[in-house]
Amino acid sequence: MHNPVTRKLVNETHNIFSMLQGQVASSTGQHLQSQLVLSSKQYRAVLKACSMELIHLAETTRNEQQKQKCEEQLEIFEMIQLIWGFCQILFIEITPDGLLLNQLLDWIKWHFTEGKQLAVEVIHDDLPAQHPAYWEATFRLLLQGEIDSVRKLLSLNESFQNEAFLSVDELLRKMPQWTHYHHALSAAEFDMKWRHWREECQRRYEEGHYSAFPDLETLVMVLCGDENVFSDIKDMCGTWYHLLVSKMLFQNPTVRAADLHFYAETCIEEFNMSGSRMGELDNILLAAIQFDIHQVIKDSSVFLSTGSWWFVAHITDLLHHCGQLDTQNLPYGSNLREFLILEYATSLMSHKSLWQVGIDYLDYCTVFGRTYVKQFINHMVLDNEKKAQKLLHICQERNLQDEVQTICKVMGMKSLRLGRLGSALAWFLRSKDVTATSKLTERLIEDYSICSKFQYTDILDNLGPAMFLSNRLTFLVKYREFHKLYEKQETPEAASLLLSLLEARLAPRTFWITLLQDAMPLLEMDKVIFSSSQTYVLMHCLEELRHELDSKTDISKKLTNMEKDKLDLLQLCLTRNLSKAIKEEGTIKSS
């Protein structure tokens, strides 16, 4: 997962996976089947593109270690492509007539390109028929069903006008191919037509038409499906499964999937006799031929999932939606599809740029997916605010409210430790943490007491209903509002709000002296702002504060002599205001 090509594979196939899950939820029947086939081909196309990119990197890099890594990754990708293409033929893109030779030929051509490469070299030679690889290229193309290309190579031979060459060209031209007939003939009718053609090949061979040209005679023996000739040229196939497809082309072109394993055994034995041994890839393909899907997945998990469960997770998801896997749950409650997707998602979660992709996969795991998401989020290191915001978005999309609160609390404490009080307040508000919000607000109130200046006004002025989370915060916001009213010279409203703050007892007791001092400019105005009843309330608050001073409570230790003098001055202002208010109110009544 730590190279650009693999990350490209993960990101692009993630989109295919997500789209497929949506289609599975909304489609049924033939439409769904078509979408499954399309998705399988899209996965393979991305895998092929990544393989081509690895080839380019391996060819251009000067770093030997990097080159080796590219080649190792390429080998894994090519094996995955082989298995995937074969599984698509057997389990996903199942033809209505049950015939699969054409798909198998396409599969072989996709993965074995030596014949085409040799043919290009031969054709571009000055004397193609004299090229050392002329007949090898011809046979390789023939074994892959490239009939037109074989005819072209034969036409380049200096003996092409000979009757024997013209006879072979005629046989090749008349060779029945299912791609040309499947719309017009039934499988039985095609089989009959093909058998007539092979009988003609055998007749001409037995009559010795080609004995003067040994290579041409071998070619006709292939057309006749001769068992011995396949043993002689099996090395041009390279693998037992290529040999299997080539033999079916010339021995049983109407073979069904259920019968493949009978023919596969002879091909495997053929290669075993020459010293070849079955490897992990061979065992996986053989298990597929035997329709043992669980063994395919099991062996692939062991052989191809080192460091990444990408292949088994995606192929199993496809097979599951195709109905090829039983729905029986594993002992711990999940089915095989979910288990493998969970493993794949887990492998992504440790990567710094792919963890979000992993979470998306967990959304499609109905049994344990949500639990895994919670666990991952709770253990995620919150390196920065951007990452925290991403996690919050993920949690909110999935209605994970407990996780939202946890993230906000962690980020709030982190901001608090860094001295970023405004950011900390915003995080605590999002977490709805009353205790933390109250403590932080008290700190902001203390800061105001020291410098007589509001901090983080942009937050305080735009809190809205969030201010009611904490009494202390409600007080601070309302106190800020009092100052804004006073600055706008809306003195009656400011006085009323200040009085309500004192009456509500929302402010810390240590801040009462500040509130009472804020009343002094209003008390000293020519116009009476506080009524007599309001003045009595202020006097009662002052008396309560003095009582605590006289009782020598903790608050008295925090008051300076200057502050005590200010309280005396405030008492005088209140007395004067009461006199003015009573006089004014009496005048109003008498009038």
C-alpha positions as CSV (number, residue, x, y, z in Angstrom):
1,M,0.0,0.0,0.0
2,H,3.0,2.2,0.2
3,N,3.7,2.9,-3.5
4,P,1.8,5.2,-5.9
5,V,0.6,2.4,-8.2
6,T,-1.0,0.3,-5.5
7,R,-2.7,3.4,-4.0
8,K,-4.0,4.2,-7.5
9,L,-5.4,0.6,-7.6
10,V,-7.1,1.1,-4.2
11,N,-8.6,4.5,-5.0
12,E,-10.0,3.6,-8.4
13,T,-11.4,0.2,-7.5
14,H,-13.0,1.8,-4.4
15,N,-15.2,3.8,-6.7
16,I,-16.2,0.7,-8.7
17,F,-17.0,-1.1,-5.4
18,S,-19.1,1.7,-4.1
19,M,-21.1,2.0,-7.3
20,L,-21.7,-1.7,-7.4
21,Q,-23.1,-1.8,-3.9
22,G,-25.6,0.9,-4.9
23,Q,-26.6,-1.1,-8.0
24,V,-27.0,-4.3,-6.0
25,A,-29.4,-2.5,-3.7
26,S,-31.5,-1.1,-6.5
27,S,-31.3,-3.7,-9.3
28,T,-32.4,-7.3,-9.8
29,G,-32.4,-10.0,-12.4
30,Q,-30.6,-9.6,-15.7
31,H,-29.9,-5.9,-15.2
32,L,-28.0,-6.7,-12.0
33,Q,-26.2,-9.6,-13.7
34,S,-25.0,-7.2,-16.4
35,Q,-23.8,-4.7,-13.8
36,L,-21.8,-7.5,-12.0
37,V,-20.1,-8.5,-15.3
38,L,-19.4,-4.8,-16.1
39,S,-17.9,-4.3,-12.6
40,S,-15.7,-7.3,-12.9
41,K,-14.3,-6.0,-16.3
42,Q,-13.8,-2.6,-14.7
43,Y,-11.8,-4.1,-11.9
44,R,-9.6,-6.0,-14.4
45,A,-9.1,-3.0,-16.5
46,V,-7.8,-1.0,-13.6
47,L,-5.6,-3.9,-12.6
48,K,-4.2,-4.1,-16.1
49,A,-3.5,-0.4,-16.2
50,C,-1.6,-0.6,-12.9
51,S,0.4,-3.6,-14.3
52,M,1.3,-1.5,-17.4
53,E,2.5,1.3,-15.1
54,L,4.6,-1.1,-13.1
55,I,6.2,-2.4,-16.3
56,H,7.1,1.2,-17.3
57,L,8.5,1.9,-13.9
58,A,10.6,-1.3,-13.9
59,E,12.0,-0.4,-17.3
60,T,12.8,3.2,-16.6
61,T,14.1,3.1,-13.0
62,R,17.8,3.0,-12.3
63,N,17.4,1.9,-8.7
64,E,17.8,-1.9,-8.7
65,Q,15.9,-2.3,-5.4
66,Q,13.0,-0.3,-6.8
67,K,13.1,-2.3,-10.0
68,Q,12.9,-5.6,-8.0
69,K,10.0,-4.3,-6.0
70,C,8.1,-3.3,-9.2
71,E,8.8,-6.8,-10.7
72,E,7.6,-8.6,-7.6
73,Q,4.4,-6.5,-7.5
74,L,3.9,-7.0,-11.2
75,E,4.1,-10.8,-10.8
76,I,1.4,-10.7,-8.1
77,F,-0.8,-8.5,-10.3
78,E,-0.4,-10.8,-13.3
79,M,-1.4,-13.8,-11.2
80,I,-4.4,-12.0,-9.9
81,Q,-5.4,-11.1,-13.4
82,L,-5.2,-14.8,-14.4
83,I,-7.3,-16.0,-11.6
84,W,-9.8,-13.2,-11.9
85,G,-10.3,-13.7,-15.6
86,F,-10.8,-17.4,-15.1
87,C,-13.3,-16.9,-12.3
88,Q,-15.2,-14.3,-14.4
89,I,-15.7,-17.0,-17.1
90,L,-16.8,-19.7,-14.8
91,F,-18.8,-17.9,-12.1
92,I,-19.7,-14.4,-13.2
93,E,-20.2,-14.0,-17.0
94,I,-22.0,-17.3,-17.6
95,T,-23.2,-17.7,-21.2
96,P,-26.8,-18.8,-21.8
97,D,-25.7,-21.7,-24.0
98,G,-23.1,-22.9,-21.5
99,L,-20.3,-22.8,-24.0
100,L,-17.2,-21.1,-22.8
101,L,-14.4,-21.7,-25.4
102,N,-14.5,-18.2,-26.9
103,Q,-14.1,-16.7,-23.4
104,L,-11.3,-19.1,-22.6
105,L,-9.5,-18.2,-25.8
106,D,-9.8,-14.4,-25.0
107,W,-8.4,-15.2,-21.5
108,I,-5.4,-17.0,-23.0
109,K,-4.7,-14.3,-25.6
110,W,-4.9,-11.7,-22.8
111,H,-2.2,-13.3,-20.7
112,F,0.0,-15.1,-23.3
113,T,1.3,-12.6,-25.8
114,E,4.5,-14.3,-27.0
115,G,2.9,-15.6,-30.2
116,K,1.8,-12.1,-31.3
117,Q,5.2,-10.6,-30.4
118,L,7.0,-13.3,-32.4
119,A,4.6,-12.8,-35.4
120,V,5.4,-9.0,-35.4
121,E,9.2,-9.8,-35.6
122,V,8.6,-12.4,-38.4
123,I,6.4,-10.1,-40.5
124,H,8.9,-7.3,-40.3
125,D,11.8,-9.5,-41.4
126,D,13.1,-9.2,-45.0
127,L,12.5,-12.9,-45.5
128,P,9.7,-13.8,-43.1
129,A,9.6,-17.5,-43.9
130,Q,13.3,-17.8,-43.3
131,H,13.0,-16.2,-39.8
132,P,14.1,-18.7,-37.1
133,A,10.8,-18.2,-35.2
134,Y,8.5,-18.4,-38.3
135,W,7.0,-21.8,-37.4
136,E,7.0,-21.2,-33.7
137,A,5.0,-18.0,-34.2
138,T,2.6,-19.8,-36.5
139,F,2.0,-22.6,-34.0
140,R,1.7,-20.3,-31.0
141,L,-1.0,-18.3,-32.8
142,L,-2.7,-21.5,-34.0
143,L,-2.9,-22.7,-30.4
144,Q,-4.7,-19.5,-29.4
145,G,-7.2,-19.7,-32.2
146,E,-5.7,-16.8,-34.2
147,I,-6.8,-18.3,-37.5
148,D,-6.6,-15.2,-39.6
149,S,-3.1,-14.4,-38.3
150,V,-2.0,-18.0,-39.1
151,R,-3.2,-17.7,-42.6
152,K,-1.3,-14.4,-43.0
153,L,1.9,-16.0,-41.9
154,L,1.4,-19.0,-44.2
155,S,0.8,-16.6,-47.1
156,L,4.3,-15.2,-46.6
157,N,5.9,-18.6,-47.2
158,E,7.6,-19.0,-50.5
159,S,5.8,-22.3,-51.0
160,F,2.4,-20.8,-50.4
161,Q,1.2,-21.4,-54.0
162,N,1.9,-25.1,-53.5
163,E,-1.2,-27.3,-53.4
164,A,-0.4,-28.4,-49.9
165,F,-0.3,-24.8,-48.5
166,L,-3.4,-23.9,-50.4
167,S,-5.2,-26.9,-49.0
168,V,-4.3,-25.9,-45.4
169,D,-5.3,-22.4,-46.1
170,E,-8.7,-23.7,-47.3
171,L,-9.1,-25.8,-44.1
172,L,-8.3,-22.8,-41.9
173,R,-10.7,-20.6,-43.9
174,K,-13.5,-23.1,-43.5
175,M,-12.8,-23.9,-39.9
176,P,-16.1,-23.4,-38.0
177,Q,-15.8,-20.9,-35.1
178,W,-18.5,-20.4,-32.6
179,T,-18.2,-16.6,-32.7
180,H,-19.4,-16.8,-36.4
181,Y,-22.3,-19.2,-35.8
182,H,-23.7,-18.7,-32.3
183,H,-26.5,-16.4,-33.4
184,A,-27.7,-18.7,-36.2
185,L,-27.0,-22.3,-35.0
186,S,-27.6,-24.3,-31.9
187,A,-24.7,-25.8,-30.1
188,A,-25.6,-29.2,-31.5
189,E,-25.8,-27.9,-35.0
190,F,-22.4,-26.2,-34.6
191,D,-20.9,-29.4,-33.2
192,M,-22.1,-31.3,-36.2
193,K,-20.7,-28.8,-38.6
194,W,-17.4,-28.8,-36.7
195,R,-17.1,-32.6,-36.8
196,H,-17.6,-32.6,-40.5
197,W,-14.8,-30.1,-40.9
198,R,-12.4,-32.2,-38.7
199,E,-13.2,-35.3,-40.6
200,E,-12.2,-33.4,-43.8
201,C,-8.9,-32.5,-42.0
202,Q,-8.3,-36.1,-41.0
203,R,-9.1,-37.4,-44.5
204,R,-6.6,-35.0,-46.2
205,Y,-3.9,-35.8,-43.6
206,E,-4.4,-39.6,-44.0
207,E,-4.1,-39.2,-47.8
208,G,-0.6,-37.7,-47.3
209,H,-1.3,-34.3,-48.8
210,Y,1.3,-32.7,-46.5
211,S,4.0,-35.3,-46.1
212,A,6.4,-33.1,-48.2
213,F,6.2,-30.3,-45.6
214,P,6.8,-31.7,-42.0
215,D,5.9,-28.4,-40.3
216,L,2.7,-28.1,-42.3
217,E,1.8,-31.7,-41.6
218,T,2.2,-31.0,-37.8
219,L,-0.1,-28.0,-38.2
220,V,-2.8,-30.2,-39.8
221,M,-2.3,-32.8,-37.0
222,V,-3.2,-29.9,-34.6
223,L,-6.3,-29.2,-36.7
224,C,-7.2,-32.9,-36.4
225,G,-6.8,-32.7,-32.6
226,D,-4.2,-35.4,-32.5
227,E,-3.2,-36.2,-28.9
228,N,0.4,-37.0,-29.6
229,V,1.1,-33.7,-31.4
230,F,-0.1,-31.7,-28.4
231,S,2.4,-33.6,-26.3
232,D,5.1,-32.6,-28.7
233,I,4.3,-28.9,-28.8
234,K,3.0,-28.4,-25.3
235,D,6.0,-26.2,-24.4
236,M,4.7,-23.6,-26.8
237,C,1.7,-23.4,-24.4
238,G,3.9,-23.0,-21.4
239,T,1.2,-24.0,-18.8
240,W,-1.3,-26.8,-18.4
241,Y,-4.2,-24.4,-18.5
242,H,-3.1,-22.9,-21.9
243,L,-2.7,-26.5,-23.2
244,L,-6.2,-27.2,-21.9
245,V,-7.8,-24.4,-23.9
246,S,-5.8,-25.2,-27.0
247,K,-6.9,-28.9,-26.9
248,M,-10.5,-27.9,-26.4
249,L,-10.3,-25.7,-29.4
250,F,-9.3,-28.6,-31.7
251,Q,-10.8,-31.5,-29.7
252,N,-14.1,-30.4,-28.1
253,P,-15.1,-26.7,-28.9
254,T,-18.5,-27.2,-27.4
255,V,-17.1,-28.2,-24.0
256,R,-19.1,-27.1,-20.9
257,A,-17.7,-25.8,-17.7
258,A,-18.7,-28.8,-15.7
259,D,-16.6,-31.1,-17.9
260,L,-13.4,-29.0,-17.9
261,H,-11.9,-30.8,-14.9
262,F,-11.8,-34.1,-16.8
263,Y,-9.6,-32.6,-19.5
264,A,-7.6,-30.6,-17.1
265,E,-6.3,-33.7,-15.4
266,T,-4.7,-35.1,-18.5
267,C,-3.1,-31.7,-19.2
268,I,-1.7,-31.5,-15.7
269,E,-0.4,-35.0,-16.0
270,E,1.3,-34.1,-19.3
271,F,3.3,-31.3,-17.7
272,N,4.0,-33.3,-14.5
273,M,5.6,-36.0,-16.7
274,S,8.1,-33.4,-18.0
275,G,9.1,-32.4,-14.5
276,S,6.8,-29.5,-13.8
277,R,5.2,-29.3,-10.4
278,M,1.9,-27.7,-9.4
279,G,2.4,-24.3,-7.7
280,E,0.0,-22.1,-5.7
281,L,-1.4,-20.5,-8.9
282,D,-2.0,-23.9,-10.5
283,N,-3.8,-25.1,-7.4
284,I,-6.1,-22.1,-7.3
285,L,-7.0,-22.4,-11.0
286,L,-7.6,-26.2,-10.6
287,A,-9.9,-25.5,-7.6
288,A,-11.9,-23.1,-9.8
289,I,-12.2,-25.7,-12.5
290,Q,-13.5,-28.1,-9.8
291,F,-16.0,-25.4,-8.8
292,D,-14.6,-25.3,-5.3
293,I,-15.0,-21.6,-4.8
294,H,-14.2,-21.6,-1.1
295,Q,-10.9,-23.3,-1.8
296,V,-10.1,-20.7,-4.5
297,I,-10.8,-17.9,-1.9
298,K,-8.9,-19.7,0.9
299,D,-5.8,-20.4,-1.2
300,S,-5.8,-16.9,-2.7
301,S,-6.1,-15.4,0.8
302,V,-2.9,-17.3,1.9
303,F,-1.0,-16.8,-1.4
304,L,-2.0,-13.4,-2.6
305,S,-3.0,-11.4,0.5
306,T,0.3,-10.6,2.0
307,G,0.0,-7.0,3.1
308,S,-3.3,-6.5,1.3
309,W,-6.6,-8.3,1.1
310,W,-7.6,-6.4,-2.1
311,F,-8.1,-9.3,-4.4
312,V,-10.0,-11.7,-2.2
313,A,-12.2,-9.0,-0.8
314,H,-13.4,-7.7,-4.2
315,I,-13.7,-11.1,-6.0
316,T,-15.6,-12.5,-3.1
317,D,-17.9,-9.5,-3.1
318,L,-18.7,-10.2,-6.8
319,L,-19.2,-13.9,-6.2
320,H,-21.4,-13.2,-3.3
321,H,-23.7,-10.9,-5.3
322,C,-23.7,-13.4,-8.2
323,G,-25.2,-16.0,-5.8
324,Q,-22.1,-18.2,-6.1
325,L,-21.4,-18.3,-2.3
326,D,-23.7,-19.8,0.3
327,T,-25.0,-17.3,2.8
328,Q,-24.1,-19.4,5.8
329,N,-22.5,-17.3,8.6
330,L,-19.1,-18.0,10.0
331,P,-18.9,-19.1,13.6
332,Y,-18.6,-15.5,14.9
333,G,-21.7,-14.2,13.1
334,S,-20.4,-12.7,9.8
335,N,-20.4,-14.2,6.4
336,L,-17.3,-14.8,4.2
337,R,-17.8,-11.7,2.2
338,E,-18.0,-9.4,5.2
339,F,-15.1,-11.1,6.9
340,L,-12.8,-10.5,3.9
341,I,-14.0,-6.9,3.4
342,L,-13.4,-6.3,7.1
343,E,-9.8,-7.6,6.7
344,Y,-9.2,-5.4,3.7
345,A,-10.7,-2.3,5.4
346,T,-8.5,-3.0,8.4
347,S,-5.4,-3.1,6.2
348,L,-6.3,0.3,4.8
349,M,-6.9,1.9,8.2
350,S,-3.2,2.0,9.1
351,H,-2.3,4.0,6.0
352,K,-2.2,7.8,6.4
353,S,-4.0,8.6,3.1
354,L,-6.2,5.5,2.6
355,W,-8.0,5.2,6.0
356,Q,-11.1,7.1,4.7
357,V,-11.4,4.5,1.9
358,G,-11.3,1.8,4.5
359,I,-14.2,3.4,6.5
360,D,-16.3,3.5,3.3
361,Y,-15.8,-0.3,2.9
362,L,-17.0,-0.8,6.5
363,D,-20.3,0.9,5.6
364,Y,-21.2,-2.2,3.5
365,C,-20.5,-4.7,6.4
366,T,-23.9,-5.0,8.0
367,V,-22.9,-7.1,11.0
368,F,-19.7,-5.7,12.3
369,G,-19.0,-2.7,10.1
370,R,-20.4,0.0,12.4
371,T,-18.5,-1.5,15.4
372,Y,-15.3,-1.4,13.5
373,V,-15.8,2.2,12.4
374,K,-16.3,3.2,16.1
375,Q,-13.2,1.3,17.1
376,F,-11.1,2.9,14.4
377,I,-12.3,6.4,15.1
378,N,-11.7,6.0,18.9
379,H,-8.1,4.9,18.2
380,M,-7.3,7.4,15.5
381,V,-4.6,9.8,16.4
382,L,-5.9,13.4,16.0
383,D,-2.7,14.9,14.5
384,N,-4.3,18.1,13.3
385,E,-7.6,20.0,13.0
386,K,-8.1,19.0,9.3
387,K,-8.1,15.3,10.2
388,A,-10.4,16.0,13.1
389,Q,-12.9,17.7,10.8
390,K,-12.7,14.8,8.4
391,L,-13.5,12.4,11.3
392,L,-16.3,14.6,12.5
393,H,-17.9,14.6,9.0
394,I,-17.6,10.8,8.9
395,C,-19.2,10.4,12.3
396,Q,-22.0,12.9,11.5
397,E,-22.8,11.0,8.3
398,R,-23.2,7.8,10.3
399,N,-24.9,9.4,13.3
400,L,-22.1,8.4,15.7
401,Q,-22.9,11.1,18.3
402,D,-20.7,9.6,21.1
403,E,-17.7,9.6,18.8
404,V,-18.5,13.2,17.7
405,Q,-18.4,14.3,21.4
406,T,-15.2,12.4,22.1
407,I,-13.4,14.0,19.1
408,C,-14.5,17.4,20.1
409,K,-13.4,16.9,23.7
410,V,-10.0,15.7,22.7
411,M,-9.5,18.6,20.3
412,G,-10.8,21.0,22.9
413,M,-8.3,19.9,25.5
414,K,-5.5,19.9,22.9
415,S,-6.3,23.6,22.0
416,L,-6.5,24.4,25.7
417,R,-3.0,23.1,26.3
418,L,-1.7,25.2,23.4
419,G,-3.4,28.3,24.9
420,R,-5.8,28.6,22.0
421,L,-8.8,29.4,24.2
422,G,-11.1,30.5,21.4
423,S,-10.6,27.2,19.5
424,A,-11.0,25.3,22.7
425,L,-14.3,27.0,23.4
426,A,-15.6,26.1,19.9
427,W,-14.6,22.5,20.3
428,F,-16.1,22.2,23.8
429,L,-19.4,23.7,22.5
430,R,-19.5,21.1,19.7
431,S,-18.9,18.3,22.2
432,K,-21.7,19.7,24.5
433,D,-19.3,19.3,27.5
434,V,-20.9,21.4,30.2
435,T,-18.1,21.1,32.7
436,A,-15.2,21.9,30.3
437,T,-17.2,24.8,28.8
438,S,-17.9,26.3,32.3
439,K,-14.3,26.0,33.4
440,L,-13.0,27.6,30.2
441,T,-15.7,30.4,30.5
442,E,-14.6,31.2,34.0
443,R,-11.0,31.5,32.7
444,L,-12.3,34.0,30.1
445,I,-14.1,35.9,32.8
446,E,-11.0,36.1,34.9
447,D,-9.0,37.4,31.8
448,Y,-11.6,40.1,31.4
449,S,-11.3,41.0,35.1
450,I,-7.6,41.6,34.5
451,C,-7.5,43.4,31.2
452,S,-11.1,44.7,31.0
453,K,-11.2,43.5,27.4
454,F,-13.3,40.8,25.8
455,Q,-11.4,38.0,24.0
456,Y,-12.8,35.9,21.1
457,T,-15.7,38.3,20.4
458,D,-16.3,36.7,17.0
459,I,-17.2,33.5,18.8
460,L,-19.2,35.1,21.6
461,D,-21.2,37.3,19.3
462,N,-22.3,34.3,17.1
463,L,-23.1,31.6,19.6
464,G,-26.8,31.7,19.4
465,P,-28.7,29.0,21.4
466,A,-25.3,27.3,22.1
467,M,-24.7,29.8,24.9
468,F,-27.3,28.1,27.1
469,L,-25.0,25.0,27.4
470,S,-23.4,26.6,30.5
471,N,-24.7,29.2,33.0
472,R,-21.2,30.8,33.0
473,L,-21.2,31.0,29.2
474,T,-24.7,32.4,29.2
475,F,-23.6,35.1,31.6
476,L,-20.5,36.0,29.6
477,V,-22.5,36.3,26.3
478,K,-25.1,38.5,28.0
479,Y,-22.4,40.6,29.7
480,R,-20.8,41.1,26.3
481,E,-24.3,42.1,25.1
482,F,-24.6,44.6,27.9
483,H,-21.4,46.4,26.8
484,K,-22.6,46.5,23.2
485,L,-25.8,48.1,24.3
486,Y,-23.9,50.6,26.5
487,E,-21.6,51.5,23.6
488,K,-24.7,52.1,21.4
489,Q,-26.0,54.4,24.2
490,E,-29.0,52.2,24.6
491,T,-28.8,52.9,28.3
492,P,-32.2,51.7,29.5
493,E,-31.8,48.4,27.8
494,A,-28.2,48.1,29.1
495,A,-29.3,48.9,32.7
496,S,-32.1,46.3,32.5
497,L,-29.8,43.6,31.3
498,L,-27.1,44.4,33.9
499,L,-29.7,44.2,36.6
500,S,-31.0,40.8,35.3
501,L,-27.5,39.4,35.3
502,L,-27.1,40.3,39.0
503,E,-30.6,39.0,39.9
504,A,-30.0,35.7,38.0
505,R,-26.8,35.0,40.0
506,L,-25.1,33.7,36.8
507,A,-21.9,35.5,37.4
508,P,-19.1,34.2,39.7
509,R,-19.3,36.0,43.1
510,T,-15.8,37.3,42.5
511,F,-17.1,39.2,39.4
512,W,-20.0,41.0,41.3
513,I,-17.8,43.9,42.1
514,T,-17.1,44.4,38.4
515,L,-20.9,44.3,37.6
516,L,-21.7,46.8,40.3
517,Q,-18.9,49.1,39.1
518,D,-20.4,48.9,35.6
519,A,-23.6,50.4,37.1
520,M,-21.8,53.5,38.3
521,P,-21.7,55.4,34.9
522,L,-25.4,54.7,34.6
523,L,-26.1,55.9,38.1
524,E,-24.2,59.2,37.6
525,M,-26.1,60.2,34.5
526,D,-28.3,63.3,34.6
527,K,-31.2,61.2,33.5
528,V,-32.5,58.6,35.9
529,I,-31.8,55.2,34.4
530,F,-32.5,52.9,37.4
531,S,-35.9,53.2,39.0
532,S,-36.2,53.1,42.8
533,S,-37.1,49.4,42.8
534,Q,-34.1,48.6,40.6
535,T,-31.9,50.7,42.8
536,Y,-33.0,48.7,45.8
537,V,-32.0,45.5,44.0
538,L,-28.6,47.0,43.4
539,M,-28.3,48.1,47.0
540,H,-29.3,44.6,48.1
541,C,-26.6,43.0,46.0
542,L,-24.0,45.5,47.3
543,E,-25.1,44.7,50.9
544,E,-24.8,41.0,50.2
545,L,-21.3,41.5,48.9
546,R,-20.3,43.7,51.9
547,H,-21.6,41.0,54.2
548,E,-19.3,38.5,52.7
549,L,-16.5,41.0,53.1
550,D,-17.3,41.5,56.7
551,S,-17.5,37.7,57.2
552,K,-13.9,37.5,55.9
553,T,-14.8,34.8,53.3
554,D,-12.4,34.0,50.5
555,I,-13.7,36.8,48.4
556,S,-12.4,39.4,50.8
557,K,-8.9,38.1,50.3
558,K,-9.3,38.9,46.6
559,L,-10.4,42.5,47.1
560,T,-7.9,45.4,47.1
561,N,-8.2,48.6,49.2
562,M,-9.0,50.4,46.0
563,E,-11.8,48.1,45.2
564,K,-13.2,48.6,48.7
565,D,-13.1,52.3,48.2
566,K,-15.0,51.8,44.9
567,L,-17.7,50.0,46.8
568,D,-18.0,52.9,49.2
569,L,-18.3,55.2,46.3
570,L,-20.9,52.9,44.7
571,Q,-22.9,53.0,47.9
572,L,-23.0,56.8,47.7
573,C,-24.0,56.7,44.0
574,L,-26.8,54.3,44.8
575,T,-28.1,56.5,47.6
576,R,-28.1,59.6,45.4
577,N,-29.8,57.7,42.6
578,L,-32.5,56.4,44.9
579,S,-33.2,59.9,46.0
580,K,-33.4,61.1,42.4
581,A,-35.6,58.2,41.4
582,I,-38.0,58.6,44.3
583,K,-38.3,62.3,43.6
584,E,-38.9,61.7,39.9
585,E,-41.4,58.9,40.5
586,G,-43.2,61.2,43.0
587,T,-43.4,64.0,40.5
588,I,-44.8,61.6,37.9
589,K,-47.5,60.4,40.4
590,S,-48.5,63.9,41.5
591,S,-48.9,65.0,37.9
